[in-house]
């Protein structure tokens, strides 16, 4: 009985390790990682545009 149990346990562990199923927990982690990016990316783009425009104007005044 002990050999059978060890064999079954080893098989179950290897199946879990090599499983490529997309679970609900995987989905939740994906959502939790993407929501901040979706919120922060537009703000970052606006910041870069304002900063780039400010540097452009600053360089124009330095050239005069």
DAJOHU-V887706 format. One record per backbone hydrogen bond with DSSP energy under -0.5 kcal/mol. NH is the residue of the N-H (numbers start at 1). CO is the residue of the C=O. E is the energy in kcal/mol with one decimal. If there is no record, write none. Layout:
NH;CO;E
NH;CO;E
This chain:
5;1;-2.1
6;2;-2.3
7;3;-2.5
8;4;-2.3
9;5;-2.6
10;6;-2.7
11;7;-2.1
12;8;-2.2
13;9;-2.3
14;10;-2.3
15;11;-2.0
16;12;-2.0
17;13;-2.1
18;14;-2.0
19;16;-0.8
23;21;-0.9
27;23;-1.8
28;24;-2.4
29;25;-2.3
30;26;-2.3
31;27;-2.5
32;28;-2.6
33;29;-1.8
34;30;-2.2
35;31;-2.3
36;32;-0.6
37;33;-0.8
38;34;-2.5
39;35;-1.7
40;36;-2.9
41;37;-2.4
42;38;-0.5
43;39;-0.8
44;40;-2.6
45;41;-2.4
46;42;-2.3
47;43;-2.3
48;44;-2.5
49;45;-2.3
50;46;-2.5
51;47;-2.6
52;48;-2.7
53;49;-2.6
54;50;-2.5
55;51;-2.2
56;52;-2.2
57;53;-2.4
58;54;-2.4
59;55;-2.6
60;56;-1.8
61;57;-1.9
62;58;-1.7
63;59;-1.5
64;60;-0.8
